[in-house]
Amino acid sequence: MLNINQEENILKNRKVKPTAVRLLVLRQFMEVNKAISLKDLEQLLVHSDKSTIFRTLKTFEQQKLIHSVADGSGITKYALCLESCECEPKDQHFHFHCISCEMTFCLPKQSIPIVQLPPKFTLQQANLVLKGICANCN
C-alpha cells in the first residue's frame, strides 16, 4: 500500500488538492483494482458525505486521474487511470464486465484499435466492453 506522501504526490501531479476525502477515495481506487461506482464508494466510505464523494469523482475525472466506464449495467463505474493517461482516444482500452459478479475490470494492455473515420469526423471517446466470466467466478 502507498503511504500518504505518495498518494498526495499522485494528486498533486494531476493538479488536485489533497484533501482528506480525496486521499480516502484515491486509496479505495488503488486498493480495489477494479472499476467501482459511486454507490460502491459510499458503502466503503460510510463516514463521508455522498455529495463530497460525487464531487471528488467529478474532480478526479476532470483532472484525468480516473475514467468512467459504461459497462452496460446501467450504473456508471470509475477506474483509476494509468500515470501516463490523458484520456485521449489513444489512451482508451478495453474493459471486461463479469456477468456473474457484476465487477468491471480495466484491460489497459488491450488498446482500442484505431478506426478509420469518414472525413471531418473527430473521435473524442471510445468504449469497448467485453463480457463474460472473470477468474474469480470461473
N, C-alpha and C positions, 0 to 999 in steps of 0.2 A: 504494500500500500504506500502511496505517496505521502510525504509529510506536508504540513500546512504551507511551508515556503514554496515547495514545488507546485502545489495547487494554486497558490497566489500568483506564481510566475506564469502559469498557463493562462490564467485570467488576464493578467497584465499584458501578455503577448498579444491577446485578442482585443486589447483596449477595453476591458471590462473591470470595473471597480470591484475589488474582492471583499464583498460584504459577507456576513456570517451565513446567510441563506444561500447566497451564490456558491460559497465554498461547500456547503452541505449538498446542494444539487449537483455540483460538479463531482463530488466524491461518489454520489449514488450512480451517476453515469459510468464512472470509472470502475466501480465495484460490480455492477450487474453485467456489463459487457454484452448488452443486447439493446434493442430499441425498447423504450418504455413510454407509457402515456402519462398525461397529466394526472390521471386517477392513480396510476401506479406510484407516482412520486408523492401524491397526497397521502397514500397509505404508508409509504416508507418514512415520510417526514411529518408525523402526526402533530407535532408541536409547531409547525409552520403554517402560516396563513395561505389559503388556497390562491388568493389573488396575487400574493407575493411570489408564489411558485410559478404561476402563469406568466407574470411579468418577467421573471427570471428566464423562463424558457424563450420568450419572445426576444429578450436581450441577447441571449446566447445564440439564437438563430440568426438574428440581425448581424451579429459580430462573427458569424461563421465558426462558432465553437461546436454547434450541433446542427443537424439537418433533420427535416421532417420526413417521415415515411408514410405513404398511403399504401397500406398492405392489403386493402380490400376488406378489412374487418369493420370499417366504418368509424374507427377511432384513430385519430392522428397519433402517431408514435414519433419519438425523437431518439436520435442516436448521436453519439459523440463523433465529431469529425476527426480525421487524421490531422496531425500538426500542419502538414503542407496544404491542406484543403482550402480552397477559396470558393467552394460550392459553385463552380463553373461546370458546364456540361462535361468537360474533360475529367473532372474530379468525381463524377457520379458513377455509382456502382450498383450491382445487383443487390437485392435483399432476398432473404429466404424466410417465408412465413410457414410455421409448422401448423398444420390443420388439426393436430391433436392437442397440443398445449397452448396454442394461440400466441406463442412467442415469435418475435421477428428478429432476425439477425442480419447484420451487415456482412457483405461479402466483398470487402474492399479490394481484394486482389482480382476481382472479376469486374472489369470496367465495362460500362455500357458501350457497345460498338458505335462508331461514327456512322451516322446515317446521312446519305446524300439527299439534301432537301432541294425542292424546286427553287429557282431564282427568286430572290428577295424574301425568302423565308429565313427567320432567325431563330435558332434553337435557344431557349432560355432554361429549360428544365426537362429532365427525362426521368422516368420511373419504370423500373422493371422488377417485378416481384415474382420469385419462383415459389411455388407452393408444394408442400409435401410433408414428410415426417422427419423431424430433427433427430440427432444422435441420441438425445436423452429419452425420446419416446420410442425409438426403434428397439 
